[in-house]
Amino acid sequence: MNKEPIIKKVDKSNEFVGMRIEDGEINIYVPQVFRKETNYKRDLLLFLKSISLIGNPDKEKLNKGSDDTKDFWPINSYLWMIQDYLENGFYYNREKIYTNSFSGKIEWKRTLKQMPIYSDGNIIYDKLVTSKMMASNDLIAQIYKLCLKQSVDKIGWIYNCNFKIEVQQIVSTSEMISVVRKELNNTFDDMKRMRFNHMLKILKTTEGNKMISNKYTYGIKNYYYVFETMVDKLFDGIKESEKKKYNPNGYWQLNNQGPRLASSLRPDTILKRNGATYILDAKMYQYGVTKDVRDLPETQSIQKQITYGDHVFNTLDKSDNPKVRNAFILPYNKKLENFLNDPNTLKYNDGNLAYFGQAYTDWRNAEDPKDYEKVYAFGIDFNYLLENYNRPDYAIIDTLCKRIEELIKTI
């Protein structure tokens, strides 16, 4: 039976998170805000799947074994292979074997081609041709076992089963890919095609040329890229193609030269709701665990949000952006005692959304304050986010927007 995974929490958002396996010992490094619950293996799996949200692995180095590769683990294919094995056993290519015997399915066409015996006017076929489907211990069956073993070694800990898969690799990964592709192209059986496609995904993302290893590493640093994407999905941010106009730009005008772009600032999420533009900044900070004010966004982050607000309010079409608001979204653990029993942490939607407070500066025009000069800080329960980020949560969105509008009215 696979060993139970050991959960190790990391303190900083730029430290390694993911999974390291060595000699069967499984260590999973998760953000400190991750909560271990009854169904924690499911949540760990959701966490590992979330790593692929960084999109292009070149954006953030993906740690996969000893070789530097550019592919994500095909976790869904690992799961499919294990489930297929649990339901159907080992896969073998099966071929029809014909024999002259009385066991098996009678193949009448072949039998009738035999020489019969004539007796008392009767035609007797004493050599029946029968068939049986026999497993052929061929290369495709071995490749299947290799894919299955790699799947079990990496995520077999999800299941409470005793897996014993003995197999040796005798050909290279590239040769196996060629064999499976050939089998895929020669079959019209939907189940086989699905199986071969999952095998190909595993083969193509294997580190180096060895299918089986006693050491695996899968993860990233700077998980905040992933957190930003999950927040953007949950809060129904506008498409990237529509977001570019919300980027404030800086320029250099050197002597006797044309203007040159210095750089662009990029807001994480733009939420359009009820005639208002909400600029959301996802911050993978530790306040949602420590409840320490030193773990809240610093002044430069506050100023950056106000700059976004200035840009939208002063340069974009007023009819499309008549109202501009700012908010930080931080991960938090709703079941930590320091939040659970704190009357000053305002909780909504079963505690999955929380309001912490607001940030402001002392250098803006106090006589003509703008709504976006206050940046409201909200927490989203991290485990809830892992489970629900794949689709917009309109109940959470409605609560967030309603609460911000209520706060603005009290200014």
DOTORGU-967164 format. One record per residue (C-alpha): chain; residue in three letters; y, x negated, z negated. Coordinates in steps of 0.2 Angstrom, whole numbers, plus 5000, padded with zeros to 4 digits. Layout:
   doro   guvex     c2     c1     c3
      A     ala      Y      X      Z
...
REM end
This chain:
   doro   guvex     c2     c1     c3
      A     met   5000   5000   5000
      A     asn   5017   4994   5004
      A     lys   5028   4988   4990
      A     glu   5041   4998   4983
      A     pro   5059   4993   4989
      A     ile   5070   4984   4977
      A     ile   5088   4991   4977
      A     lys   5102   4978   4975
      A     lys   5120   4983   4974
      A     val   5133   4973   4982
      A     asp   5151   4972   4974
      A     lys   5162   4968   4989
      A     ser   5163   4977   5006
      A     asn   5162   4960   5016
      A     glu   5145   4955   5008
      A     phe   5128   4957   5017
      A     val   5121   4975   5016
      A     gly   5104   4979   5024
      A     met   5086   4974   5021
      A     arg   5077   4958   5018
      A     ile   5058   4957   5018
      A     glu   5048   4941   5014
      A     asp   5030   4941   5010
      A     gly   5029   4959   5008
      A     glu   5044   4960   4995
      A     ile   5057   4972   5001
      A     asn   5075   4970   4995
      A     ile   5088   4983   5001
      A     tyr   5106   4978   4998
      A     val   5117   4993   4997
      A     pro   5136   4997   4993
      A     gln   5139   4998   4975
      A     val   5143   5016   4977
      A     phe   5126   5021   4983
      A     arg   5117   5033   4971
      A     lys   5098   5032   4968
      A     glu   5091   5050   4967
      A     thr   5074   5058   4967
      A     asn   5073   5057   4986
      A     tyr   5081   5039   4986
      A     lys   5069   5033   5000
      A     arg   5076   5046   5012
      A     asp   5094   5040   5007
      A     leu   5089   5022   5010
      A     leu   5083   5026   5027
      A     leu   5099   5035   5031
      A     phe   5109   5020   5025
      A     leu   5099   5008   5036
      A     lys   5101   5020   5051
      A     ser   5120   5020   5048
      A     ile   5121   5001   5052
      A     ser   5120   5005   5070
      A     leu   5136   5014   5069
      A     ile   5145   4998   5071
      A     gly   5142   5001   5090
      A     asn   5143   4985   5099
      A     pro   5133   4972   5088
      A     asp   5146   4959   5095
      A     lys   5159   4968   5085
      A     glu   5150   4962   5069
      A     lys   5136   4950   5068
      A     leu   5120   4958   5066
      A     asn   5107   4949   5056
      A     lys   5090   4951   5063
      A     gly   5077   4938   5057
      A     ser   5079   4920   5061
      A     asp   5085   4923   5079
      A     asp   5102   4929   5084
      A     thr   5099   4945   5094
      A     lys   5110   4959   5100
      A     asp   5099   4974   5096
      A     phe   5098   4987   5082
      A     trp   5081   4991   5075
      A     pro   5073   5006   5083
      A     ile   5070   5015   5066
      A     asn   5066   5031   5074
      A     ser   5053   5023   5085
      A     tyr   5045   5015   5069
      A     leu   5045   5032   5061
      A     trp   5037   5040   5076
      A     met   5023   5026   5078
      A     ile   5018   5028   5059
      A     gln   5018   5047   5060
      A     asp   5008   5047   5076
      A     tyr   4995   5035   5067
      A     leu   4994   5047   5052
      A     glu   4991   5062   5063
      A     asn   4980   5055   5076
      A     gly   4973   5038   5071
      A     phe   4974   5022   5081
      A     tyr   4978   5025   5099
      A     tyr   4965   5019   5112
      A     asn   4965   5021   5131
      A     arg   4950   5032   5134
      A     glu   4939   5031   5150
      A     lys   4926   5043   5156
      A     ile   4908   5035   5155
      A     tyr   4895   5043   5166
      A     thr   4876   5042   5161
      A     asn   4860   5050   5164
      A     ser   4856   5059   5148
      A     phe   4855   5075   5139
      A     ser   4870   5072   5128
      A     gly   4888   5075   5133
      A     lys   4897   5086   5146
      A     ile   4886   5090   5161
      A     glu   4895   5084   5177
      A     trp   4887   5096   5190
      A     lys   4895   5089   5205
      A     arg   4888   5072   5202
      A     thr   4871   5080   5196
      A     leu   4869   5090   5212
      A     lys   4870   5074   5222
      A     gln   4855   5068   5214
      A     met   4838   5070   5222
      A     pro   4830   5086   5215
      A     ile   4811   5089   5211
      A     tyr   4803   5104   5220
      A     ser   4790   5113   5209
      A     asp   4783   5130   5213
      A     gly   4798   5135   5224
      A     asn   4810   5129   5210
      A     ile   4823   5115   5212
      A     ile   4823   5105   5196
      A     tyr   4836   5092   5193
      A     asp   4828   5081   5179
      A     lys   4842   5068   5179
      A     leu   4857   5076   5173
      A     val   4873   5066   5175
      A     thr   4884   5068   5159
      A     ser   4900   5061   5154
      A     lys   4909   5056   5138
      A     met   4926   5050   5134
      A     met   4924   5032   5126
      A     ala   4938   5021   5119
      A     ser   4940   5005   5128
      A     asn   4946   4991   5118
      A     asp   4959   4985   5130
      A     leu   4976   4977   5130
      A     ile   4986   4992   5128
      A     ala   4977   4997   5112
      A     gln   4980   4980   5105
      A     ile   4999   4982   5109
      A     tyr   4999   4999   5101
      A     lys   4992   4991   5085
      A     leu   5005   4977   5086
      A     cys   5019   4989   5087
      A     leu   5012   5000   5073
      A     lys   5010   4985   5062
      A     gln   5028   4979   5064
      A     ser   5033   4997   5061
      A     val   5023   4998   5045
      A     asp   5029   4980   5039
      A     lys   5047   4985   5041
      A     ile   5048   5003   5035
      A     gly   5031   5008   5029
      A     trp   5038   5009   5012
      A     ile   5045   5026   5016
      A     tyr   5027   5033   5015
      A     asn   5015   5033   5000
      A     cys   5000   5027   5010
      A     asn   4989   5012   5011
      A     phe   4991   5005   5028
      A     lys   4978   4992   5034
      A     ile   4981   4986   5051
      A     glu   4972   4970   5057
      A     val   4978   4964   5074
      A     gln   4982   4947   5082
      A     gln   4994   4944   5096
      A     ile   4986   4936   5111
      A     val   5000   4938   5125
      A     ser   5018   4935   5125
      A     thr   5031   4949   5121
      A     ser   5037   4949   5139
      A     glu   5019   4951   5146
      A     met   5016   4966   5134
      A     ile   5032   4974   5140
      A     ser   5026   4972   5158
      A     val   5009   4980   5153
      A     val   5016   4995   5144
      A     arg   5029   4998   5158
      A     lys   5014   4999   5170
      A     glu   5005   5011   5160
      A     leu   5020   5022   5158
      A     asn   5023   5022   5177
      A     asn   5005   5027   5180
      A     thr   5004   5042   5168
      A     phe   5011   5060   5169
      A     asp   5004   5064   5151
      A     asp   5020   5068   5141
      A     met   5012   5062   5125
      A     lys   5007   5046   5132
      A     arg   5024   5044   5140
      A     met   5033   5047   5123
      A     arg   5021   5034   5115
      A     phe   5024   5021   5128
      A     asn   5043   5023   5127
      A     his   5043   5021   5108
      A     met   5032   5005   5110
      A     leu   5044   4998   5123
      A     lys   5059   5001   5112
      A     ile   5050   4991   5098
      A     leu   5044   4977   5110
      A     lys   5062   4975   5117
      A     thr   5070   4973   5100
      A     thr   5057   4961   5093
      A     glu   5065   4945   5086
      A     gly   5059   4930   5097
      A     asn   5042   4931   5104
      A     lys   5031   4935   5089
      A     met   5028   4953   5085
      A     ile   5022   4950   5067
      A     ser   5031   4940   5054
      A     asn   5031   4938   5035
      A     lys   5050   4938   5035
      A     tyr   5062   4951   5042
      A     thr   5081   4953   5040
      A     tyr   5091   4967   5046
      A     gly   5109   4971   5041
      A     ile   5128   4967   5043
      A     lys   5143   4961   5033
      A     asn   5159   4971   5033
      A     tyr   5150   4988   5031
      A     tyr   5168   4995   5031
      A     tyr   5166   4997   5050
      A     val   5152   5009   5047
      A     phe   5161   5018   5034
      A     glu   5176   5021   5045
      A     thr   5165   5028   5059
      A     met   5156   5040   5047
      A     val   5173   5046   5040
      A     asp   5179   5049   5058
      A     lys   5164   5059   5062
      A     leu   5164   5070   5046
      A     phe   5183   5073   5048
      A     asp   5182   5077   5066
      A     gly   5194   5064   5072
      A     ile   5201   5065   5090
      A     lys   5192   5055   5104
      A     glu   5196   5036   5106
      A     ser   5203   5040   5123
      A     glu   5216   5051   5115
      A     lys   5220   5040   5100
      A     lys   5228   5026   5109
      A     lys   5245   5034   5109
      A     tyr   5245   5034   5090
      A     asn   5244   5015   5090
      A     pro   5261   5007   5085
      A     asn   5264   4991   5095
      A     gly   5273   4975   5091
      A     tyr   5281   4964   5105
      A     trp   5288   4946   5107
      A     gln   5303   4943   5118
      A     leu   5304   4924   5121
      A     asn   5319   4916   5129
      A     asn   5319   4919   5148
      A     gln   5302   4928   5148
      A     gly   5296   4945   5149
      A     pro   5290   4955   5134
      A     arg   5273   4951   5127
      A     leu   5262   4962   5116
      A     ala   5260   4954   5099
      A     ser   5247   4966   5093
      A     ser   5243   4985   5090
      A     leu   5240   4994   5074
      A     arg   5225   5006   5075
      A     pro   5223   5021   5064
      A     asp   5205   5025   5058
      A     thr   5206   5044   5061
      A     ile   5218   5056   5068
      A     leu   5214   5074   5062
      A     lys   5223   5088   5071
      A     arg   5223   5104   5061
      A     asn   5234   5120   5060
      A     gly   5249   5112   5069
      A     ala   5249   5096   5058
      A     thr   5243   5078   5062
      A     tyr   5233   5070   5048
      A     ile   5232   5051   5048
      A     leu   5217   5046   5038
      A     asp   5213   5028   5033
      A     ala   5195   5025   5027
      A     lys   5195   5012   5014
      A     met   5178   5004   5008
      A     tyr   5186   5000   4991
      A     gln   5177   5000   4974
      A     tyr   5188   5013   4965
      A     gly   5175   5026   4968
      A     val   5164   5016   4956
      A     thr   5175   5006   4944
      A     lys   5189   5019   4943
      A     asp   5201   5004   4941
      A     val   5218   5006   4949
      A     arg   5217   4988   4954
      A     asp   5203   4994   4966
      A     leu   5215   5006   4975
      A     pro   5223   5001   4992
      A     glu   5237   4988   4990
      A     thr   5255   4990   4995
      A     gln   5252   4983   5013
      A     ser   5240   4997   5016
      A     ile   5252   5010   5010
      A     gln   5266   5003   5021
      A     lys   5254   5003   5036
      A     gln   5251   5021   5034
      A     ile   5269   5025   5033
      A     thr   5272   5014   5049
      A     tyr   5259   5025   5057
      A     gly   5269   5041   5051
      A     asp   5285   5033   5057
      A     his   5277   5030   5075
      A     val   5270   5048   5076
      A     phe   5286   5056   5070
      A     asn   5299   5046   5079
      A     thr   5290   5042   5096
      A     leu   5277   5055   5100
      A     asp   5280   5073   5107
      A     lys   5287   5084   5092
      A     ser   5279   5099   5099
      A     asp   5262   5091   5098
      A     asn   5265   5083   5081
      A     pro   5278   5094   5071
      A     lys   5270   5089   5054
      A     val   5264   5072   5050
      A     arg   5253   5068   5034
      A     asn   5245   5053   5027
      A     ala   5229   5051   5017
      A     phe   5217   5037   5011
      A     ile   5198   5042   5011
      A     leu   5188   5031   4999
      A     pro   5169   5032   4995
      A     tyr   5165   5037   4977
      A     asn   5149   5042   4967
      A     lys   5152   5060   4961
      A     lys   5139   5058   4947
      A     leu   5146   5043   4938
      A     glu   5151   5048   4921
      A     asn   5169   5042   4922
      A     phe   5172   5054   4937
      A     leu   5160   5068   4931
      A     asn   5169   5071   4915
      A     asp   5187   5066   4920
      A     pro   5199   5081   4921
      A     asn   5211   5071   4931
      A     thr   5199   5068   4945
      A     leu   5201   5085   4954
      A     lys   5184   5089   4962
      A     tyr   5181   5101   4977
      A     asn   5166   5107   4987
      A     asp   5153   5104   4974
      A     gly   5161   5087   4970
      A     asn   5158   5080   4987
      A     leu   5177   5079   4989
      A     ala   5189   5073   4975
      A     tyr   5208   5070   4974
      A     phe   5213   5055   4964
      A     gly   5232   5054   4966
      A     gln   5246   5048   4978
      A     ala   5254   5032   4983
      A     tyr   5272   5029   4988
      A     thr   5285   5015   4989
      A     asp   5302   5012   4982
      A     trp   5311   5006   4998
      A     arg   5312   5022   5008
      A     asn   5327   5033   5010
      A     ala   5326   5044   4995
      A     glu   5339   5056   5002
      A     asp   5329   5060   5017
      A     pro   5311   5059   5012
      A     lys   5297   5062   5025
      A     asp   5281   5071   5021
      A     tyr   5271   5056   5027
      A     glu   5279   5044   5015
      A     lys   5267   5050   5002
      A     val   5249   5044   5005
      A     tyr   5236   5055   4996
      A     ala   5220   5047   4990
      A     phe   5204   5057   4991
      A     gly   5186   5052   4988
      A     ile   5171   5057   4998
      A     asp   5154   5056   4989
      A     phe   5145   5042   4998
      A     asn   5127   5049   4997
      A     tyr   5134   5066   5004
      A     leu   5143   5056   5018
      A     leu   5127   5047   5023
      A     glu   5118   5064   5024
      A     asn   5131   5074   5034
      A     tyr   5142   5062   5044
      A     asn   5133   5067   5061
      A     arg   5143   5083   5062
      A     pro   5161   5088   5057
      A     asp   5161   5096   5040
      A     tyr   5174   5110   5042
      A     ala   5173   5116   5024
      A     ile   5178   5098   5018
      A     ile   5191   5097   5031
      A     asp   5199   5114   5026
      A     thr   5199   5108   5008
      A     leu   5207   5092   5012
      A     cys   5221   5099   5023
      A     lys   5224   5114   5011
      A     arg   5226   5102   4996
      A     ile   5238   5090   5005
      A     glu   5249   5105   5010
      A     glu   5249   5111   4992
      A     leu   5254   5094   4986
      A     ile   5268   5093   4999
      A     lys   5275   5109   4994
      A     thr   5277   5103   4976
      A     ile   5288   5088   4981
REM end
